[in-house]
Amino acid sequence: MSSQRSDEQRTDDSGGRMPDEKDSDLPSAEVTSGADRAPHRSMFRAMGYDDDDLASPMVGIANPAAEVTPCNVHLDDVAEAAHEGVDAAGGMPVEFGTITISDAISMGTEGMKASLVSREVIADSVELVAFGESLDALVTVAGCDKNLPGMMMAAIRTDLPTVFCYGGTILPGEFQGEQVTIQDVFEGVGAHAEGDLSRGELEELEHAACPGEGSCAGMYTANTMATISEGLGLAPLGSATAPAPTEERRAVAETAGRTALDAVAARRRPSDVLSRESFENAVALQVAVGGSTNAVLHLLALAAEAEVDLDITDFDEISRRTPHIANLRPGGTYVMADLHRQGGVPVVVRRLLEAGLFHGDAMTVTGRTVAEEIDHLDLPADETVDPEVVRPVENPIHEQGAIVVLDGNLAPDGSVLKVTGDDVVEHEGPARVFEDEETAMAWVQDGNLQSGDTLVIRNEGPRGGPGMREMLGVTAAVVGQGHEDDVALLTDGRFSGATRGPMVGHVAPEAAVGGPIAALENGDTVRVDVPERTLAVELSDAEIERRLADHEPPAHGHDTGVMAKYGRSFGSAADGAVTNPAAQRD
């Protein structure tokens, strides 16, 4: 942690500003100005800060660096660059840490239940430090999936001038002459179980897929949320796509530090940036790039924190009018680094703007509107952008966006599906019901899956899990066994951004609170109908009610500690599964 200036950067106190010269309306003046704050300043001086520092805006740099995931292993370097940017712009950088959970490493285990909880812990911890230490501004650094919404939630709650800074994407690996990502390894497990991939080939793939630091390479959850941070205006346009192991990523972080000081000077806060229009922009970006279904959950949570009116049905409405134009994995061919080579997120924004599908007058953290930022950036000419990576709006991959919201008698409050293939999804088949992910995974791996089946995994919602686990292990096994198009899966849990196929998540209400998914029995006929936007079972309302009256959710075994505390606090997935009481909707 680089919590102080270097010896070369320190100045003689006699020639600098005095703490009492600080703007009195800055929160940090409470702890740095006046004779009665001498003890407080003494503590800062122990860490190498001088009078110039103490007279400057105090900018917290929230850093979730950790050796539990490649997404975060390099974030000390990113935070250091942000630190240098704050310092160079005349601020007082104060770095502090918070946690992360590796979604990919915890996937398929009980530990995955901690993932969504970590979003809340990150938001809570950053809010606590900002409040407790009287910070004036924030640079929030993020790597793994839940870091990103957690940091943005903290920015909204504190409403301090804040710049969001992504740690960057991993580069793809190479296996048998093809680009590969962690998605291929998960699907390789299913292919190996079917005998289509040898153990030696699986080991070779394992060694090749993740060549270094950075978040998972495709348009999975971390890269989706980084893209969305630009759409919301909380991160500067053009900041999301630079790969982690590049000097460009450090330059992005250094700029974030400088921009934070500009925001302080202008008193520009998240509440000045976020609006209904900025959230509509974020959803439009999500569906245009084929982003993760997790972004539905997180955007609903962010909107709830910001008191912006956003409903789960808005995602479907925006998706219907916004074409899918970026050919990115998991449903496409390319990865985040490929998008960066074409000019990054702004080239997608420019095309949506020109088509009238984006609000150009929405504000950004730089103080310029989206349209002004596009004009300000040095972007490649539109005709030079590779149409294999980003299609023209008039010649999209799909006429409508990738996110679909289904309701019906199995999901009265909605459910979410990402359409990544060319075919219209209409699936009808018998339910194969499982009370948890592990049992379903074992059944699939034992070779029981048949064409036409509808896997149902319940009691994995925000409260029922608790923690709303992702199901990449199961969905990848299904796809790896050759059932991408002819088997559906529905759950009150979540899916990874790397999931593809007719996989319906976020089914609400969840089983643990008596949602209709709890009434399903083996053999019931379930229908997933994307054109009609329905998720339904062939049962009467009376029969569903009769079954629910007898339903008793199984115990999840987390009755004490952090899982119990946050599990009891989660709201519905249909509203973002937030734990902040003030952000929970009626």
C-alpha positions as CSV (number, residue, x, y, z in Angstrom):
1,M,0.0,0.0,0.0
2,S,1.5,3.4,-1.1
3,S,-0.2,5.6,1.5
4,Q,2.3,8.5,1.4
5,R,4.4,10.7,-0.9
6,S,7.9,9.7,-1.7
7,D,10.8,11.6,-0.2
8,E,11.3,13.5,-3.5
9,Q,7.6,14.5,-3.5
10,R,7.6,15.9,0.1
11,T,8.2,19.6,0.6
12,D,9.4,21.7,3.5
13,D,6.3,22.6,5.5
14,S,7.5,26.2,5.7
15,G,7.0,26.8,2.0
16,G,3.7,25.1,1.6
17,R,0.0,25.6,2.3
18,M,-1.2,25.3,5.9
19,P,-4.0,23.0,6.9
20,D,-6.1,25.9,8.0
21,E,-6.1,27.1,4.4
22,K,-8.3,24.2,3.3
23,D,-11.8,24.9,2.0
24,S,-14.0,24.7,5.0
25,D,-16.8,22.9,3.2
26,L,-14.6,19.9,2.5
27,P,-15.4,17.0,4.9
28,S,-11.8,16.5,5.7
29,A,-11.5,20.0,7.2
30,E,-13.2,18.4,10.2
31,V,-10.1,16.3,10.9
32,T,-7.3,18.5,9.5
33,S,-8.0,22.1,10.3
34,G,-7.8,24.1,13.5
35,A,-5.7,24.0,16.7
36,D,-8.0,21.3,18.3
37,R,-7.1,18.9,15.4
38,A,-3.4,18.9,16.2
39,P,-3.6,15.3,17.4
40,H,-5.3,14.2,14.2
41,R,-2.7,15.9,12.1
42,S,0.0,14.3,14.2
43,M,-1.3,10.9,13.2
44,F,-1.2,11.9,9.5
45,R,2.4,13.1,9.9
46,A,3.4,9.7,11.1
47,M,2.5,8.4,7.7
48,G,4.5,11.0,5.9
49,Y,1.9,13.6,5.0
50,D,2.9,17.3,5.3
51,D,1.1,20.7,5.5
52,D,0.5,20.8,1.7
53,D,-1.2,17.4,1.9
54,L,-3.3,18.4,4.9
55,A,-4.4,21.6,3.1
56,S,-5.5,19.6,0.1
57,P,-8.6,17.6,-0.7
58,M,-8.3,14.1,0.8
59,V,-9.0,11.5,-1.8
60,G,-9.6,7.9,-0.7
61,I,-8.3,5.2,-3.1
62,A,-10.3,2.0,-2.4
63,N,-8.2,-0.9,-3.4
64,P,-9.4,-4.6,-3.2
65,A,-6.0,-6.0,-4.2
66,A,-5.7,-9.7,-3.3
67,E,-4.0,-12.9,-4.2
68,V,-7.3,-14.9,-4.4
69,T,-8.0,-14.1,-8.0
70,P,-6.1,-12.9,-11.2
71,C,-8.7,-10.2,-11.5
72,N,-7.2,-8.4,-8.4
73,V,-3.7,-9.7,-8.1
74,H,-2.3,-6.6,-9.9
75,L,-4.5,-3.9,-8.3
76,D,-1.7,-2.5,-6.1
77,D,-0.1,-1.3,-9.3
78,V,-3.4,0.2,-10.5
79,A,-4.0,1.9,-7.2
80,E,-0.4,3.2,-7.2
81,A,-1.0,4.9,-10.6
82,A,-4.3,6.4,-9.3
83,H,-2.3,7.6,-6.2
84,E,0.2,9.3,-8.4
85,G,-2.6,11.0,-10.4
86,V,-4.2,12.4,-7.2
87,D,-0.9,13.6,-5.9
88,A,0.2,15.2,-9.2
89,A,-3.2,17.1,-9.3
90,G,-2.6,18.5,-5.9
91,G,-4.7,16.1,-3.8
92,M,-3.9,14.1,-0.7
93,P,-4.2,10.4,-1.7
94,V,-5.2,8.1,1.1
95,E,-5.3,4.4,0.1
96,F,-7.2,1.8,1.9
97,G,-8.2,-1.8,1.3
98,T,-11.3,-3.9,1.1
99,I,-12.2,-7.5,0.2
100,T,-12.9,-9.5,-2.9
101,I,-14.2,-13.0,-3.6
102,S,-13.0,-14.9,-6.7
103,D,-16.2,-15.9,-8.5
104,A,-14.4,-18.3,-10.8
105,I,-12.5,-20.1,-8.1
106,S,-15.5,-20.4,-5.8
107,M,-17.8,-21.4,-8.7
108,G,-19.6,-24.7,-8.0
109,T,-18.8,-24.7,-4.3
110,E,-20.5,-23.5,-1.2
111,G,-18.1,-20.6,-1.2
112,M,-20.0,-19.1,-4.3
113,K,-22.7,-18.1,-1.8
114,A,-20.3,-15.4,-0.6
115,S,-20.1,-13.7,-4.0
116,L,-23.2,-11.5,-3.8
117,V,-22.6,-10.9,-0.1
118,S,-19.2,-9.5,-1.1
119,R,-20.9,-6.9,-3.2
120,E,-22.6,-5.6,-0.1
121,V,-19.5,-5.9,2.1
122,I,-17.5,-3.9,-0.4
123,A,-20.1,-1.2,-0.6
124,D,-20.5,-1.2,3.2
125,S,-16.7,-1.1,3.9
126,V,-16.0,1.7,1.5
127,E,-18.9,3.7,2.8
128,L,-17.7,3.2,6.3
129,V,-14.1,4.4,5.6
130,A,-15.4,7.4,3.7
131,F,-17.7,8.3,6.5
132,G,-15.4,7.5,9.4
133,E,-12.3,9.3,8.0
134,S,-14.1,12.4,6.5
135,L,-12.9,11.8,3.0
136,D,-13.5,14.4,0.3
137,A,-13.6,12.2,-2.7
138,L,-13.0,8.6,-3.9
139,V,-11.2,6.7,-6.6
140,T,-12.8,3.3,-6.5
141,V,-10.6,0.5,-8.0
142,A,-12.2,-2.8,-9.0
143,G,-11.3,-6.2,-10.5
144,C,-13.5,-9.2,-10.0
145,D,-17.2,-9.3,-10.7
146,K,-18.8,-8.0,-7.5
147,N,-16.0,-5.4,-6.9
148,L,-17.5,-3.2,-9.7
149,P,-21.1,-2.8,-8.5
150,G,-20.0,-2.8,-4.9
151,M,-17.7,0.2,-5.6
152,M,-20.3,2.0,-7.6
153,M,-22.9,1.4,-4.8
154,A,-20.5,3.0,-2.3
155,A,-20.0,6.0,-4.5
156,I,-23.8,6.5,-4.7
157,R,-24.3,6.1,-1.0
158,T,-21.5,8.5,0.0
159,D,-22.3,10.9,-2.9
160,L,-18.7,12.1,-2.7
161,P,-17.0,13.2,-6.0
162,T,-15.9,9.7,-7.3
163,V,-14.2,8.3,-10.3
164,F,-14.6,4.6,-11.0
165,C,-11.4,2.8,-12.2
166,Y,-11.5,-0.7,-13.6
167,G,-8.4,-3.0,-13.2
168,G,-8.7,-4.3,-16.7
169,T,-9.3,-7.5,-18.6
170,I,-7.0,-10.5,-18.9
171,L,-5.7,-11.3,-22.3
172,P,-7.0,-14.5,-23.9
173,G,-5.0,-17.7,-24.0
174,E,-4.3,-20.0,-26.9
175,F,-5.2,-23.6,-27.3
176,Q,-4.9,-25.7,-30.4
177,G,-4.5,-22.5,-32.5
178,E,-7.6,-20.8,-31.1
179,Q,-8.3,-18.0,-28.6
180,V,-9.5,-19.4,-25.3
181,T,-10.9,-18.1,-22.0
182,I,-12.0,-19.5,-18.7
183,Q,-15.4,-20.2,-20.3
184,D,-13.7,-22.9,-22.5
185,V,-12.2,-24.6,-19.4
186,F,-15.6,-24.8,-17.7
187,E,-17.2,-26.2,-20.9
188,G,-14.2,-28.5,-21.3
189,V,-15.2,-30.2,-18.1
190,G,-18.5,-31.2,-19.7
191,A,-16.8,-32.2,-22.9
192,H,-14.4,-34.4,-21.0
193,A,-17.3,-36.1,-19.2
194,E,-18.8,-36.9,-22.6
195,G,-15.5,-38.3,-23.8
196,D,-15.1,-35.5,-26.4
197,L,-11.9,-34.1,-24.7
198,S,-9.1,-36.2,-23.3
199,R,-7.8,-35.6,-19.8
200,G,-4.5,-34.5,-21.4
201,E,-6.3,-32.0,-23.6
202,L,-8.3,-30.7,-20.6
203,E,-5.0,-30.2,-18.7
204,E,-3.4,-28.4,-21.7
205,L,-6.5,-26.1,-21.9
206,E,-6.3,-25.5,-18.1
207,H,-2.8,-24.3,-18.4
208,A,-3.5,-22.1,-21.5
209,A,-6.7,-20.3,-20.7
210,C,-5.6,-17.7,-18.2
211,P,-2.1,-16.3,-19.1
212,G,-1.9,-13.6,-16.5
213,E,-3.6,-10.9,-14.5
214,G,-6.9,-9.3,-15.2
215,S,-10.6,-10.1,-15.2
216,C,-12.1,-12.8,-17.3
217,A,-11.6,-12.0,-21.0
218,G,-15.0,-12.2,-22.7
219,M,-18.0,-9.9,-22.2
220,Y,-18.6,-11.7,-18.9
221,T,-19.8,-10.0,-15.7
222,A,-16.6,-7.9,-14.9
223,N,-16.2,-6.6,-18.4
224,T,-19.9,-6.0,-18.7
225,M,-20.0,-3.9,-15.5
226,A,-16.8,-2.1,-16.6
227,T,-18.6,-1.3,-19.9
228,I,-21.7,-0.2,-18.0
229,S,-19.6,2.1,-15.8
230,E,-18.9,4.2,-18.9
231,G,-22.6,4.1,-19.9
232,L,-23.6,5.4,-16.4
233,G,-21.0,8.2,-16.6
234,L,-19.3,7.1,-13.4
235,A,-16.1,6.2,-15.4
236,P,-14.6,8.3,-18.2
237,L,-15.5,7.1,-21.7
238,G,-12.7,5.0,-23.1
239,S,-11.5,3.8,-19.7
240,A,-12.9,0.2,-19.6
241,T,-11.2,-1.8,-22.2
242,A,-7.4,-1.4,-21.8
243,P,-6.0,-4.8,-20.8
244,A,-4.6,-5.3,-17.3
245,P,-1.0,-6.0,-18.2
246,T,-0.4,-2.8,-20.2
247,E,0.9,0.7,-19.6
248,E,-2.5,1.9,-20.9
249,R,-4.2,0.5,-17.9
250,R,-1.8,2.5,-15.6
251,A,-2.5,5.6,-17.6
252,V,-6.2,5.1,-17.2
253,A,-5.7,4.9,-13.4
254,E,-3.5,7.9,-13.3
255,T,-6.1,9.9,-15.2
256,A,-8.8,8.7,-12.8
257,G,-6.8,10.3,-9.9
258,R,-6.5,13.6,-11.7
259,T,-10.2,13.5,-12.7
260,A,-11.1,13.0,-9.1
261,L,-9.5,16.3,-8.2
262,D,-11.4,18.0,-11.0
263,A,-14.6,16.6,-9.6
264,V,-13.8,17.9,-6.2
265,A,-13.1,21.4,-7.6
266,A,-16.5,21.3,-9.4
267,R,-18.2,19.6,-6.5
268,R,-19.4,17.1,-9.1
269,R,-21.1,14.1,-7.3
270,P,-22.6,10.9,-8.5
271,S,-26.1,12.4,-7.9
272,D,-25.1,15.1,-10.5
273,V,-24.2,12.3,-13.0
274,L,-26.8,9.6,-12.5
275,S,-30.3,10.0,-13.9
276,R,-33.0,7.9,-15.6
277,E,-31.3,8.7,-18.9
278,S,-27.9,7.4,-17.7
279,F,-29.4,4.2,-16.6
280,E,-31.2,3.8,-19.9
281,N,-27.8,4.3,-21.5
282,A,-26.3,1.6,-19.4
283,V,-29.0,-0.9,-20.3
284,A,-28.6,-0.1,-24.0
285,L,-24.9,-0.7,-23.7
286,Q,-25.5,-4.0,-21.9
287,V,-27.8,-5.4,-24.5
288,A,-25.8,-4.0,-27.5
289,V,-22.6,-5.8,-26.4
290,G,-24.3,-9.0,-25.3
291,G,-23.5,-8.4,-21.7
292,S,-24.0,-10.6,-18.6
293,T,-27.4,-11.1,-17.0
294,N,-25.8,-10.2,-13.7
295,A,-25.9,-6.6,-14.9
296,V,-29.7,-6.7,-14.6
297,L,-29.3,-7.4,-10.9
298,H,-26.5,-4.9,-10.4
299,L,-28.1,-2.1,-12.3
300,L,-31.4,-2.6,-10.4
301,A,-29.3,-2.4,-7.2
302,L,-27.5,0.8,-8.3
303,A,-30.7,2.4,-9.4
304,A,-32.3,1.6,-6.0
305,E,-29.4,3.1,-4.2
306,A,-29.6,6.2,-6.4
307,E,-33.4,6.5,-6.0
308,V,-33.8,6.3,-9.8
309,D,-36.9,4.7,-11.1
310,L,-35.8,1.5,-13.0
311,D,-37.8,-1.6,-13.2
312,I,-36.9,-5.1,-14.4
313,T,-39.4,-4.7,-17.3
314,D,-37.3,-1.7,-18.6
315,F,-34.5,-4.1,-19.5
316,D,-36.8,-5.9,-21.9
317,E,-38.3,-2.8,-23.4
318,I,-34.8,-1.3,-24.0
319,S,-33.5,-4.6,-25.3
320,R,-36.4,-4.8,-27.9
321,R,-35.4,-1.5,-29.4
322,T,-31.6,-1.8,-29.2
323,P,-29.8,-4.2,-31.6
324,H,-27.0,-6.5,-30.5
325,I,-23.9,-5.2,-32.4
326,A,-20.8,-6.4,-30.6
327,N,-19.6,-9.8,-31.5
328,L,-18.1,-10.8,-28.1
329,R,-18.0,-13.9,-26.1
330,P,-19.8,-15.9,-24.7
331,G,-22.2,-15.9,-27.6
332,G,-19.8,-14.4,-30.1
333,T,-16.2,-14.7,-31.2
334,Y,-14.1,-11.9,-29.7
335,V,-12.9,-10.7,-26.3
336,M,-12.6,-7.4,-24.5
337,A,-9.0,-6.8,-25.7
338,D,-10.3,-7.1,-29.3
339,L,-12.9,-4.4,-28.6
340,H,-10.1,-2.2,-27.2
341,R,-8.2,-2.5,-30.5
342,Q,-11.2,-1.1,-32.3
343,G,-11.5,1.9,-30.1
344,G,-13.3,0.5,-27.0
345,V,-16.7,1.2,-25.6
346,P,-16.9,4.6,-27.2
347,V,-17.2,3.2,-30.7
348,V,-20.3,1.3,-29.6
349,V,-21.7,4.4,-27.9
350,R,-21.1,6.5,-31.0
351,R,-23.0,4.1,-33.2
352,L,-25.9,4.0,-30.7
353,L,-25.9,7.8,-30.4
354,E,-26.0,8.2,-34.2
355,A,-29.0,5.8,-34.3
356,G,-30.9,7.7,-31.7
357,L,-30.6,4.9,-29.2
358,F,-28.5,6.7,-26.6
359,H,-29.0,9.8,-24.6
360,G,-26.2,12.1,-25.6
361,D,-27.1,14.8,-23.1
362,A,-26.5,12.5,-20.1
363,M,-23.7,13.8,-17.8
364,T,-20.4,12.1,-17.1
365,V,-17.8,12.3,-14.3
366,T,-15.6,14.5,-16.5
367,G,-18.2,17.3,-16.5
368,R,-18.9,16.8,-20.2
369,T,-22.0,15.1,-21.6
370,V,-21.8,11.8,-23.4
371,A,-22.0,13.5,-26.8
372,E,-19.3,16.0,-25.8
373,E,-17.1,13.2,-24.6
374,I,-17.4,11.4,-27.9
375,D,-16.4,14.6,-29.8
376,H,-13.6,15.1,-27.3
377,L,-12.0,11.6,-27.7
378,D,-9.6,10.7,-30.5
379,L,-11.6,7.7,-31.9
380,P,-10.9,5.8,-35.0
381,A,-13.0,6.7,-38.0
382,D,-16.2,4.7,-38.0
383,E,-15.5,3.1,-41.3
384,T,-12.2,1.7,-40.0
385,V,-13.8,-0.3,-37.2
386,D,-13.7,-4.0,-38.0
387,P,-17.4,-5.0,-38.6
388,E,-16.6,-8.5,-37.5
389,V,-16.0,-7.1,-34.0
390,V,-18.6,-4.2,-33.9
391,R,-21.4,-4.3,-36.5
392,P,-23.1,-1.3,-37.9
393,V,-26.5,-0.7,-36.3
394,E,-28.2,-1.3,-39.6
395,N,-26.5,-4.7,-40.0
396,P,-26.6,-6.1,-36.4
397,I,-25.9,-9.6,-35.1
398,H,-29.4,-9.6,-33.8
399,E,-32.2,-7.1,-34.4
400,Q,-32.9,-7.0,-30.7
401,G,-30.6,-6.9,-27.7
402,A,-29.4,-9.9,-25.8
403,I,-31.4,-9.5,-22.6
404,V,-34.9,-10.9,-22.3
405,V,-37.2,-10.7,-19.3
406,L,-39.8,-13.4,-18.9
407,D,-42.8,-13.6,-16.6
408,G,-45.7,-16.0,-16.2
409,N,-47.0,-18.3,-13.6
410,L,-43.5,-19.5,-12.7
411,A,-42.0,-15.9,-12.4
412,P,-44.7,-13.4,-11.5
413,D,-42.0,-10.8,-10.6
414,G,-39.8,-11.7,-13.6
415,S,-36.9,-13.7,-14.7
416,V,-33.9,-13.1,-16.9
417,L,-32.5,-14.8,-20.0
418,K,-29.6,-13.9,-22.2
419,V,-30.2,-14.8,-25.9
420,T,-26.8,-15.5,-27.4
421,G,-27.7,-17.8,-30.3
422,D,-29.4,-17.2,-33.7
423,D,-32.5,-19.3,-33.0
424,V,-35.7,-18.1,-31.3
425,V,-35.9,-19.8,-27.9
426,E,-39.1,-21.9,-27.5
427,H,-38.6,-24.8,-25.2
428,E,-41.1,-27.2,-23.7
429,G,-40.1,-30.2,-21.6
430,P,-40.4,-32.1,-18.4
431,A,-39.0,-30.6,-15.2
432,R,-36.1,-32.3,-13.5
433,V,-36.2,-30.6,-10.1
434,F,-33.2,-30.2,-7.7
435,E,-33.1,-28.5,-4.3
436,D,-29.5,-27.3,-4.8
437,E,-26.7,-26.9,-7.3
438,E,-24.5,-29.8,-6.2
439,T,-27.2,-32.4,-6.7
440,A,-28.0,-31.1,-10.1
441,M,-24.4,-31.0,-11.1
442,A,-23.8,-34.6,-10.0
443,W,-26.9,-35.7,-12.0
444,V,-25.7,-34.0,-15.1
445,Q,-22.2,-35.3,-14.8
446,D,-23.5,-38.8,-14.4
447,G,-24.9,-38.6,-17.9
448,N,-28.6,-38.5,-17.0
449,L,-29.5,-35.4,-19.2
450,Q,-31.8,-36.0,-22.1
451,S,-32.7,-33.7,-25.0
452,G,-35.8,-31.7,-24.1
453,D,-35.2,-31.7,-20.3
454,T,-35.9,-28.6,-18.2
455,L,-33.5,-28.5,-15.3
456,V,-34.8,-26.7,-12.2
457,I,-32.4,-25.6,-9.5
458,R,-34.2,-23.8,-6.6
459,N,-33.4,-22.6,-3.1
460,E,-30.4,-20.7,-4.5
461,G,-31.9,-17.2,-4.4
462,P,-30.7,-14.3,-2.4
463,R,-32.3,-15.5,0.8
464,G,-32.6,-19.2,0.0
465,G,-29.0,-19.8,-0.7
466,P,-28.3,-17.6,0.9
467,G,-26.3,-15.5,-1.5
468,M,-27.7,-16.4,-5.0
469,R,-25.0,-18.5,-6.4
470,E,-23.9,-18.5,-10.0
471,M,-24.4,-21.7,-12.0
472,L,-21.6,-21.7,-14.5
473,G,-20.4,-25.2,-13.5
474,V,-23.8,-26.7,-14.3
475,T,-24.6,-24.6,-17.4
476,A,-21.1,-25.2,-18.8
477,A,-21.5,-29.0,-18.2
478,V,-24.8,-28.9,-20.1
479,V,-23.3,-27.0,-23.0
480,G,-20.2,-29.2,-22.9
481,Q,-22.3,-32.3,-23.3
482,G,-23.8,-30.9,-26.5
483,H,-27.1,-29.6,-25.1
484,E,-26.7,-25.9,-25.6
485,D,-30.0,-25.6,-27.6
486,D,-32.2,-28.5,-26.5
487,V,-32.1,-28.3,-22.7
488,A,-33.3,-25.4,-20.6
489,L,-32.4,-24.6,-17.1
490,L,-34.2,-22.3,-14.7
491,T,-33.2,-21.2,-11.2
492,D,-33.8,-18.6,-8.6
493,G,-30.0,-18.3,-8.5
494,R,-27.8,-16.5,-11.0
495,F,-25.6,-17.3,-14.0
496,S,-22.1,-16.3,-14.8
497,G,-21.5,-13.9,-17.6
498,A,-19.9,-16.8,-19.4
499,T,-23.2,-18.8,-19.5
500,R,-24.9,-19.4,-22.8
501,G,-27.9,-21.2,-24.0
502,P,-31.6,-21.2,-22.8
503,M,-30.7,-20.6,-19.1
504,V,-33.3,-18.6,-17.2
505,G,-32.2,-17.0,-13.9
506,H,-33.3,-14.6,-11.2
507,V,-36.7,-16.3,-11.1
508,A,-38.7,-14.2,-8.7
509,P,-40.2,-14.6,-6.2
510,E,-37.6,-17.2,-5.1
511,A,-38.5,-20.6,-3.6
512,A,-37.4,-19.7,-0.1
513,V,-40.1,-17.0,0.2
514,G,-42.8,-19.2,-1.4
515,G,-42.4,-18.3,-5.1
516,P,-44.1,-20.6,-7.6
517,I,-40.8,-22.3,-8.5
518,A,-41.1,-24.0,-5.2
519,A,-44.3,-25.8,-6.4
520,L,-42.6,-27.6,-9.3
521,E,-42.4,-31.4,-9.3
522,N,-40.5,-33.8,-11.5
523,G,-42.3,-34.3,-14.7
524,D,-44.3,-31.1,-14.8
525,T,-44.3,-29.5,-18.2
526,V,-42.4,-26.3,-18.3
527,R,-42.4,-23.8,-21.2
528,V,-39.8,-21.2,-22.0
529,D,-41.2,-18.9,-24.7
530,V,-39.1,-15.9,-25.7
531,P,-41.4,-14.5,-28.4
532,E,-44.2,-14.4,-25.8
533,R,-41.9,-13.5,-23.0
534,T,-43.3,-16.2,-20.7
535,L,-42.0,-18.8,-18.3
536,A,-44.8,-21.1,-17.3
537,V,-45.8,-24.5,-16.0
538,E,-48.9,-26.4,-17.2
539,L,-50.6,-26.2,-13.8
540,S,-53.7,-24.3,-12.6
541,D,-53.3,-21.5,-10.2
542,A,-55.2,-23.6,-7.7
543,E,-52.8,-26.5,-8.0
544,I,-49.8,-24.2,-7.6
545,E,-51.4,-22.7,-4.4
546,R,-52.1,-26.2,-3.1
547,R,-48.6,-27.3,-3.5
548,L,-47.1,-24.1,-2.0
549,A,-49.3,-24.5,1.1
550,D,-47.5,-27.8,1.8
551,H,-44.0,-26.5,0.9
552,E,-41.3,-26.2,3.5
553,P,-38.0,-24.8,2.1
554,P,-35.0,-26.9,3.1
555,A,-32.5,-25.5,5.7
556,H,-29.5,-24.0,4.1
557,G,-27.3,-24.5,7.1
558,H,-26.1,-20.9,7.4
559,D,-27.7,-19.8,10.7
560,T,-24.9,-17.7,12.2
561,G,-22.2,-15.4,11.0
562,V,-21.9,-13.2,7.9
563,M,-24.0,-15.5,5.7
564,A,-26.9,-15.4,8.1
565,K,-26.7,-11.7,8.6
566,Y,-26.7,-10.7,5.0
567,G,-29.0,-13.6,4.0
568,R,-31.7,-12.2,6.2
569,S,-31.2,-8.8,4.8
570,F,-31.4,-9.4,1.0
571,G,-34.4,-8.1,-0.9
572,S,-35.8,-9.7,-4.0
573,A,-33.7,-10.3,-7.1
574,A,-36.4,-8.4,-9.1
575,D,-35.3,-5.3,-7.2
576,G,-31.5,-5.9,-7.3
577,A,-31.2,-8.0,-4.1
578,V,-30.0,-5.1,-2.1
579,T,-29.5,-5.2,1.7
580,N,-29.5,-1.4,2.3
581,P,-32.9,-0.9,4.0
582,A,-33.3,2.5,2.5
583,A,-32.8,1.1,-1.0
584,Q,-35.3,-1.8,-0.7
585,R,-38.5,-1.2,-2.7
586,D,-41.9,-2.0,-1.3
